[in-house]
Amino acid sequence: MRKFRYISNLLILVVSISWSQQETAITQYWSNMNIINPAYAGYDGQTSATIMVRDQWSGIDQSPQTQMLTFDTYLGRNVGLGLSMMRDKTFIETQTVVSIDFSYRLKVSEKTQLFLGIKAGGNDYNVNTVGLNTYNIFSDPSLESINNFTPNVGLGGLLVRGDWYVSLSVPRLLNTERARNDNGQATVATDRPHYYLSSGYKLGLDTDRVWTINPSFLLRYVNGAPISIDINTMLRLENKFGFGVTYRTDQALAWICSISISPNFTLGYAYETSTRSTLAQSGNTNEFMLSLRF
């Protein structure tokens, strides 16, 4: 019975990953925009560091685990510099992406600024097949372990006008190869560039802006996969407490809360559940965020 449950969970995991985006989707995306858009490096004139940990589908053994770290600072003379790191682990597959971000600010008008960014780095991709149980007497050459490093570059733009912004980016322009399950056969697939479009607005609900509401969205597009959109609304009190909800069009719903212990220290938590029938019993997703500003 235990073996049957393990196999069932593994099948759910494989099917879900095959239908999902190739790059990781995070719920609190506005806290880690450097990961997908290098134009955010130093855009607010401050130095900041953000750590995020995501435990997806907690009811499935060896389900996706993601850790992210971003650092960015304003160097002066309209120049920003950043570092972004992301580690993804799903079953026997591990990816580690490290990038350096560079941004430049252009003043379009008195209230409008345009930030242009470039990202340069690479992806360390590893598939560890040691310990896999197979039904064949002879080893399958397609199940050999994989370990390679692929360099990559990305581009991004950010337009800010008052309390409104719009962001467009392609964090990885070059195609890279990875392993994939294709009707029960281990094959090699090509990761295609992902396009991200995001926009949001900060609206004061009273004259002193003690209460604000922040509607936003993040659209993800990759050729050959359905478009995924996160639609989010956050209600904030004096920029100290935040409560919100996110709906993802590929059938996910999340509740979010954040607390700023000081102007330089913010904690965030997101609890995400899937509305997809194949994942209804696979457990929920927990996402933790820690942000520091200097």
Secondary structure, 3 states (H helix, E strand, C coil): CHHHHHHHHHHHHHHHHHHCCCCCCCCCHHHCHHHCCHHHCCCCCCCEEEEEEEECCCCCCCCCEEEEEEEEEEEECCEEEEEEEEEEEECCEEEEEEEEEEEEEEECCCCEEEEEEEEEEEEEEEECCCCCCCCCCCCCHHHCCEEEEEEEEEEEEEEEECCEEEEEEECCCCCEEEEEEECCEEEEEEECCCEEEEEEECEECCCCCCEEEEEEEEEEECCCCCCEEEEEEEEEECCCEEEEEEEECCCEEEEEEEEEEECCEEEEEEEEEECCHHHCCCCCEEEEEEEEEC
